[in-house]
Amino acid sequence: MSNADLDKTARTILIENDQGGYTIPTKGLYPYQWNWDSVFVALGFATFDQSRAWREIEMLFEGQWRDGMVPHILFRKDDPSYFPGPSVWGTDGGPIPSSGHSQPPVAATVIKDLVDADGSGKALERAVKLMPQLMNWHRWYLAYRDPKDLGVLAVIHPWESGRDNLPDWDEALRAVEVKDIGPYERKDTSHVDPAMRPHKEDYDRYLSIMAACRNVGWDPQKVAETCPFFVADPGVTFIFLRANRDLLILAERLGLDAEAEEVRGWIRKMEAGAKTLWNDELKAHVALNERTGRQTDGISSASFLAPYAGLADQTTLTSLQGHFDRIASKVRYLMPSYDPDHRNYEPLRYWRGPVWAMINYMIARGFAEAGDNERANRLRQDTADLIATGGFAEYFSPENGAGAGGGTFSWTAAIWLTWASPSHQEQAA
């Protein structure tokens, strides 16, 4: 398939997954609106319909909770093909039935990108309407995912990280007591090979965490205090720090002086706090189980998001470049979601090894901004090659490029259009 054909296919995927202003990740496997999926999808729509891109994000924020949280799933309809649906979550925090926790907060960064790319002069008008909602979401994260004021963000559920079955969660997940769950039937393994999905014992604990949060009425303060899973995540932390830098630029452009000063304080705190995630033995940032105080022992793709977050001091950058080159010598395609030298690496099981296009996009952006265009270009080329050979899959094997998970995937199509496509590179030049 030619690059032009891939461009056309990618646009078709977004249009066909459009549900009338919001986009599902893919039909069957994920029939609702997902938080960070929608925000990345907006980048894809922006390449051919900027107004539609804005609508994607605006509809996501329609589901914002009263306490400021933007949920990870909005159940705009009850689709029996997905489990766990709204009745299992049992939430009542916002105007649309939803899940009970959030997802990586990439929205401020993408909104700033849409403003930068705007050719109509109307983008700032749409951005200013979203600013109060963005500020409230970021305040929610700081209040309820960093209650100890450490300057890092924890997740209360593996799903909140967006990287569900990452090996970093294994130890903390094993400590979760399986209780308060009845018989259930998973739907994901009827759509996708079970070998590419989390194990049943993981799902038992996922549902047990949900039950624990449901038992306290999803009250965010009680959840932070009592949830059996509370792990500081470099992925969410770095995405949040980057989002704050972009939120600051937006606030300054809009003349929101008080908001800008508030965000500057957040940035200073997060820059200092990120040091608590540095593993001096591995020379990389890792997850931290806040219930036990123990760091994890593996390097994930999120470790490479430090430059994206603006943490590109010489020690961090040099170390990540070394890890990048070591991993590149082990696999054909970068960046695997977990270190292939780690004992828990699995090349096709969801977040335990596969390559994800949107993670490559963020890592490459960070390297490019740090002046390392060689590694940024390697990531872009690998992503383009994966899509050209494996299609618009949910994720890919780092070893042979096979597409895995769901097919005709919205954010893979969006990343192709906004970054990986050679056509995009030619237009940018």
PLY file of the C-alpha trace (Angstrom):
ply
format ascii 1.0
element vertex 429
property float x
property float y
property float z
element edge 428
property int vertex1
property int vertex2
end_header
0.00 0.00 0.00
1.38 3.42 -0.97
1.80 6.26 1.51
-1.09 8.05 -0.17
-3.26 4.97 0.28
-2.24 4.73 3.93
-3.13 8.41 4.41
-6.54 7.75 2.91
-7.07 4.61 4.99
-6.13 6.45 8.18
-8.66 9.20 7.47
-11.29 6.58 6.69
-10.66 4.83 10.02
-11.23 8.05 11.95
-14.38 8.86 9.99
-15.82 5.36 10.37
-15.04 5.24 14.11
-16.67 8.65 14.58
-19.85 8.29 16.63
-21.11 11.83 16.06
-18.52 14.08 17.63
-16.59 11.50 19.62
-14.53 8.60 18.34
-14.32 5.03 19.62
-10.86 3.42 19.64
-12.06 0.51 17.49
-15.34 -1.30 16.88
-16.15 -4.27 19.08
-13.26 -4.25 21.54
-13.69 -0.65 22.71
-17.19 0.69 21.94
-17.05 3.86 24.10
-15.17 7.15 24.32
-11.77 6.73 25.96
-9.96 9.70 27.47
-6.45 9.81 26.06
-7.52 7.97 22.92
-9.85 10.85 22.08
-7.19 13.46 22.67
-4.69 11.76 20.36
-7.48 11.21 17.83
-7.98 14.99 17.78
-4.46 15.35 16.36
-5.44 13.09 13.48
-8.66 14.95 12.73
-6.76 18.25 12.83
-4.84 17.22 9.70
-8.03 17.48 7.65
-10.79 18.95 9.86
-9.70 21.28 12.66
-13.21 21.99 13.89
-13.86 18.26 14.27
-10.62 17.95 16.24
-11.85 20.53 18.74
-15.22 18.83 19.00
-13.53 15.57 20.02
-11.93 17.22 23.04
-14.98 19.30 23.90
-17.12 16.18 24.03
-14.58 14.48 26.29
-14.84 17.37 28.75
-18.63 17.09 28.71
-18.11 14.11 31.00
-15.97 15.95 33.56
-16.93 15.14 37.14
-18.05 17.72 39.66
-14.75 17.32 41.53
-12.75 18.07 38.35
-11.81 14.57 37.20
-12.09 13.69 33.52
-12.89 9.93 33.47
-11.04 7.36 31.44
-14.26 6.03 29.83
-17.50 7.81 29.02
-20.37 5.35 28.64
-22.51 7.31 26.22
-24.55 4.14 25.67
-24.68 0.75 27.36
-23.00 -1.66 24.98
-23.18 -5.32 26.11
-20.07 -6.14 24.07
-17.85 -4.46 26.70
-17.03 -5.46 30.26
-16.96 -3.88 32.82
-19.76 -1.53 31.84
-21.41 1.32 33.75
-23.40 -0.89 36.13
-20.19 -2.50 37.40
-18.43 0.82 37.98
-21.34 2.26 39.92
-20.26 5.89 39.69
-22.30 9.06 40.01
-19.69 11.79 39.74
-20.62 13.52 36.51
-23.29 14.16 33.90
-22.47 11.07 31.79
-22.13 7.50 33.13
-18.42 6.79 33.38
-15.58 4.85 34.89
-14.34 5.96 38.31
-10.78 7.09 37.61
-8.90 9.10 35.03
-6.19 8.52 32.40
-2.93 10.24 31.37
-3.72 13.98 31.00
-2.46 14.75 27.51
-5.27 17.21 26.75
-3.49 20.48 27.57
-0.59 19.56 25.30
-2.84 18.68 22.38
-4.96 21.80 22.87
-1.79 23.90 22.73
-0.80 22.02 19.56
-4.18 22.77 17.99
-3.78 26.44 18.83
-0.29 26.46 17.28
-1.56 24.80 14.10
-4.68 26.92 13.75
-5.19 28.72 10.46
-8.63 30.13 11.18
-7.91 32.43 14.09
-10.67 30.74 16.09
-8.60 28.27 18.11
-7.94 30.59 21.04
-11.69 31.17 21.38
-12.22 27.44 21.81
-9.18 27.07 24.06
-10.29 29.80 26.46
-13.60 27.98 27.03
-11.72 24.81 27.98
-9.21 26.51 30.30
-11.35 26.36 33.48
-11.97 22.66 32.88
-8.29 21.98 32.25
-7.29 23.84 35.39
-9.83 21.90 37.47
-8.64 18.57 36.09
-5.03 19.38 36.88
-6.01 20.56 40.38
-7.85 17.26 40.87
-4.75 15.30 39.93
-2.60 17.19 42.42
-5.16 16.92 45.22
-6.08 13.26 44.88
-3.16 11.57 43.14
-0.44 13.39 45.09
-2.05 13.76 48.54
1.38 13.67 50.25
2.63 16.54 48.08
5.55 14.50 46.75
5.51 16.09 43.31
4.70 12.80 41.56
1.33 11.36 40.54
0.08 7.97 41.62
-2.52 5.81 39.93
-5.20 3.98 41.92
-5.68 1.31 39.27
-3.44 -0.08 36.50
-6.06 1.14 34.00
-5.59 4.72 35.19
-2.02 4.63 33.90
-3.28 3.75 30.41
-0.73 0.90 30.46
-2.88 -1.77 32.01
-0.74 -4.87 32.59
2.69 -3.27 32.75
5.16 -5.38 34.78
5.62 -2.34 37.04
2.21 -3.07 38.55
2.81 -6.76 39.27
4.03 -6.55 42.85
1.46 -3.97 43.96
-1.29 -5.90 42.20
-0.36 -9.17 43.94
-0.94 -7.42 47.27
-4.56 -6.67 46.33
-6.93 -9.07 48.06
-9.40 -10.64 45.66
-12.82 -9.97 47.18
-16.23 -8.40 46.59
-16.43 -9.68 43.03
-19.00 -12.11 41.73
-18.88 -14.31 38.64
-18.08 -12.33 35.51
-17.51 -12.86 31.81
-14.72 -10.97 30.10
-15.48 -9.63 26.65
-11.99 -8.57 25.53
-10.79 -12.12 24.92
-13.71 -12.76 22.56
-12.40 -9.96 20.34
-8.64 -10.53 20.71
-6.36 -13.55 21.19
-6.14 -14.12 24.98
-2.36 -14.42 24.62
-2.33 -10.69 23.81
-4.41 -9.65 26.85
-3.99 -9.55 30.65
-4.37 -12.80 32.59
-7.54 -13.70 34.53
-5.79 -13.28 37.87
-4.99 -9.71 36.83
-8.64 -9.11 36.00
-9.75 -10.49 39.37
-7.61 -7.88 41.06
-8.65 -5.11 38.65
-12.26 -5.76 39.67
-11.32 -6.00 43.35
-9.76 -2.53 43.21
-12.93 -1.23 41.58
-15.01 -2.83 44.34
-12.87 -1.19 47.03
-13.37 2.22 45.44
-17.07 1.59 44.89
-17.38 0.71 48.59
-16.31 4.27 49.51
-18.61 5.80 46.90
-15.70 6.78 44.65
-15.02 9.66 47.04
-11.62 10.87 45.75
-10.12 11.57 49.16
-11.24 8.24 50.61
-10.03 6.45 47.50
-6.57 8.02 47.85
-6.46 7.04 51.52
-7.81 3.50 51.32
-7.35 2.14 47.79
-5.26 -1.07 47.96
-3.31 0.05 44.87
-1.50 3.41 44.89
1.60 3.52 42.70
3.48 6.63 41.53
3.78 6.34 37.76
6.49 8.00 35.65
4.15 7.88 32.64
1.33 9.90 34.16
3.82 12.09 36.04
5.80 13.02 32.93
2.73 13.52 30.76
1.28 15.75 33.48
4.48 17.79 33.81
4.56 18.32 30.04
0.87 19.20 30.06
1.52 21.80 32.75
4.25 23.42 30.65
1.82 23.67 27.74
-1.00 24.83 30.02
1.28 27.63 31.19
1.87 28.75 27.60
-1.87 28.79 27.00
-2.54 30.75 30.18
0.11 33.32 29.24
-1.25 33.71 25.71
-4.76 34.20 27.08
-3.64 36.72 29.69
-4.72 34.51 32.60
-2.12 35.77 35.06
-3.43 34.09 38.20
-3.73 30.73 36.48
-0.26 31.09 34.97
1.28 31.71 38.38
-0.55 28.71 39.84
0.75 26.46 37.06
4.31 27.72 37.55
4.10 26.44 41.11
2.95 23.04 39.88
5.86 22.83 37.46
8.42 23.65 40.15
6.96 21.00 42.44
6.86 18.33 39.72
10.42 19.03 38.57
11.65 18.47 42.12
9.38 15.51 42.74
10.47 13.58 39.67
13.77 12.89 41.43
11.94 10.47 43.75
11.31 8.21 40.76
14.96 8.05 39.71
16.45 4.60 40.23
20.15 5.15 40.65
20.99 1.53 39.95
19.10 1.44 36.65
19.83 5.09 35.78
16.23 5.71 34.78
12.92 6.82 36.25
10.72 3.96 37.44
7.44 3.46 39.31
7.20 3.76 43.10
4.72 1.80 45.21
3.60 4.44 47.68
2.04 1.84 49.97
5.40 0.10 50.52
7.94 2.74 49.47
9.56 0.30 47.03
10.68 1.21 43.53
10.16 -1.14 40.60
13.16 -2.72 38.92
12.45 -2.36 35.21
12.66 0.26 32.49
9.40 0.88 30.66
8.72 3.02 27.61
7.47 5.68 30.05
11.02 6.03 31.38
11.86 7.55 28.00
9.25 10.30 28.45
11.52 12.32 30.76
12.74 14.59 27.91
9.13 15.01 26.75
8.46 16.34 30.24
11.37 18.75 29.90
13.73 16.70 32.08
16.67 16.56 29.71
19.64 17.28 31.97
22.84 15.67 30.78
22.71 12.78 33.26
19.15 11.81 32.34
19.58 12.29 28.60
22.88 10.42 28.37
21.51 7.52 30.38
18.36 7.27 28.26
20.38 7.38 25.07
22.42 4.46 26.36
19.29 2.48 27.20
17.78 3.40 23.83
20.78 2.03 21.95
20.95 -1.11 24.08
17.28 -1.87 23.49
17.65 -1.07 19.78
20.24 -3.82 19.58
17.77 -6.33 21.03
14.65 -5.77 18.90
13.85 -4.85 15.32
11.35 -2.09 16.13
11.38 0.56 18.84
10.18 1.35 21.48
9.00 -1.80 23.25
6.76 -1.00 26.19
9.11 -2.89 28.50
12.80 -3.61 28.53
13.48 -6.79 26.51
16.28 -7.63 28.93
13.81 -7.80 31.84
12.55 -11.18 33.03
8.89 -10.09 32.64
9.12 -8.89 29.05
6.52 -10.42 26.69
6.61 -9.13 23.10
2.89 -9.59 22.32
1.04 -9.26 25.64
-0.42 -5.76 25.65
1.86 -3.49 27.75
4.50 -6.06 28.66
6.49 -5.60 25.47
4.63 -4.38 22.38
5.28 -1.09 20.60
2.58 1.61 20.76
2.53 4.36 18.14
1.42 7.21 20.42
4.12 6.42 22.99
6.72 6.50 20.20
5.34 9.88 19.16
5.79 11.36 22.63
9.22 9.84 23.17
10.42 11.07 19.78
9.08 14.54 20.47
11.06 14.68 23.69
14.27 13.52 22.06
13.86 16.03 19.23
13.28 18.87 21.68
16.42 17.79 23.54
18.38 18.06 20.27
18.61 14.33 19.55
17.10 14.19 16.08
18.80 10.91 15.22
16.90 8.89 17.80
13.70 10.87 17.22
13.87 10.03 13.52
14.56 6.37 14.27
11.33 6.22 16.28
9.34 7.94 13.55
10.70 5.65 10.85
10.07 2.52 12.93
6.51 3.64 13.57
5.94 4.30 9.87
7.40 0.91 8.97
5.25 -0.87 11.56
2.07 0.68 10.21
3.07 0.08 6.60
3.64 -3.62 7.29
1.31 -4.36 10.21
-1.59 -2.06 9.41
-3.38 0.27 11.81
-3.23 -2.15 14.70
-3.61 -1.30 18.37
0.03 -2.26 19.01
2.89 -4.19 17.39
5.48 -6.82 18.10
8.88 -5.16 18.56
10.51 -8.31 17.23
8.77 -8.94 13.90
6.38 -6.00 13.47
3.21 -8.10 13.59
0.11 -6.05 14.36
-1.70 -7.16 17.50
-4.71 -6.32 19.66
-7.57 -4.46 18.01
-7.57 -3.51 14.34
-8.44 -0.29 12.47
-7.36 1.55 15.60
-8.15 5.24 15.86
-5.09 6.54 17.64
-2.73 4.56 15.42
-4.41 6.17 12.41
-4.17 9.58 14.09
-0.46 9.21 14.85
0.15 8.18 11.24
-1.59 11.31 9.97
-0.06 13.78 12.40
3.50 12.44 12.58
4.53 9.09 11.09
3.29 9.47 7.51
5.99 10.45 5.00
3.34 12.73 3.49
3.23 14.65 6.76
7.01 14.91 6.78
6.98 16.31 3.24
4.37 18.92 4.16
6.32 19.90 7.28
9.47 20.39 5.19
0 1
1 2
2 3
3 4
4 5
5 6
6 7
7 8
8 9
9 10
10 11
11 12
12 13
13 14
14 15
15 16
16 17
17 18
18 19
19 20
20 21
21 22
22 23
23 24
24 25
25 26
26 27
27 28
28 29
29 30
30 31
31 32
32 33
33 34
34 35
35 36
36 37
37 38
38 39
39 40
40 41
41 42
42 43
43 44
44 45
45 46
46 47
47 48
48 49
49 50
50 51
51 52
52 53
53 54
54 55
55 56
56 57
57 58
58 59
59 60
60 61
61 62
62 63
63 64
64 65
65 66
66 67
67 68
68 69
69 70
70 71
71 72
72 73
73 74
74 75
75 76
76 77
77 78
78 79
79 80
80 81
81 82
82 83
83 84
84 85
85 86
86 87
87 88
88 89
89 90
90 91
91 92
92 93
93 94
94 95
95 96
96 97
97 98
98 99
99 100
100 101
101 102
102 103
103 104
104 105
105 106
106 107
107 108
108 109
109 110
110 111
111 112
112 113
113 114
114 115
115 116
116 117
117 118
118 119
119 120
120 121
121 122
122 123
123 124
124 125
125 126
126 127
127 128
128 129
129 130
130 131
131 132
132 133
133 134
134 135
135 136
136 137
137 138
138 139
139 140
140 141
141 142
142 143
143 144
144 145
145 146
146 147
147 148
148 149
149 150
150 151
151 152
152 153
153 154
154 155
155 156
156 157
157 158
158 159
159 160
160 161
161 162
162 163
163 164
164 165
165 166
166 167
167 168
168 169
169 170
170 171
171 172
172 173
173 174
174 175
175 176
176 177
177 178
178 179
179 180
180 181
181 182
182 183
183 184
184 185
185 186
186 187
187 188
188 189
189 190
190 191
191 192
192 193
193 194
194 195
195 196
196 197
197 198
198 199
199 200
200 201
201 202
202 203
203 204
204 205
205 206
206 207
207 208
208 209
209 210
210 211
211 212
212 213
213 214
214 215
215 216
216 217
217 218
218 219
219 220
220 221
221 222
222 223
223 224
224 225
225 226
226 227
227 228
228 229
229 230
230 231
231 232
232 233
233 234
234 235
235 236
236 237
237 238
238 239
239 240
240 241
241 242
242 243
243 244
244 245
245 246
246 247
247 248
248 249
249 250
250 251
251 252
252 253
253 254
254 255
255 256
256 257
257 258
258 259
259 260
260 261
261 262
262 263
263 264
264 265
265 266
266 267
267 268
268 269
269 270
270 271
271 272
272 273
273 274
274 275
275 276
276 277
277 278
278 279
279 280
280 281
281 282
282 283
283 284
284 285
285 286
286 287
287 288
288 289
289 290
290 291
291 292
292 293
293 294
294 295
295 296
296 297
297 298
298 299
299 300
300 301
301 302
302 303
303 304
304 305
305 306
306 307
307 308
308 309
309 310
310 311
311 312
312 313
313 314
314 315
315 316
316 317
317 318
318 319
319 320
320 321
321 322
322 323
323 324
324 325
325 326
326 327
327 328
328 329
329 330
330 331
331 332
332 333
333 334
334 335
335 336
336 337
337 338
338 339
339 340
340 341
341 342
342 343
343 344
344 345
345 346
346 347
347 348
348 349
349 350
350 351
351 352
352 353
353 354
354 355
355 356
356 357
357 358
358 359
359 360
360 361
361 362
362 363
363 364
364 365
365 366
366 367
367 368
368 369
369 370
370 371
371 372
372 373
373 374
374 375
375 376
376 377
377 378
378 379
379 380
380 381
381 382
382 383
383 384
384 385
385 386
386 387
387 388
388 389
389 390
390 391
391 392
392 393
393 394
394 395
395 396
396 397
397 398
398 399
399 400
400 401
401 402
402 403
403 404
404 405
405 406
406 407
407 408
408 409
409 410
410 411
411 412
412 413
413 414
414 415
415 416
416 417
417 418
418 419
419 420
420 421
421 422
422 423
423 424
424 425
425 426
426 427
427 428
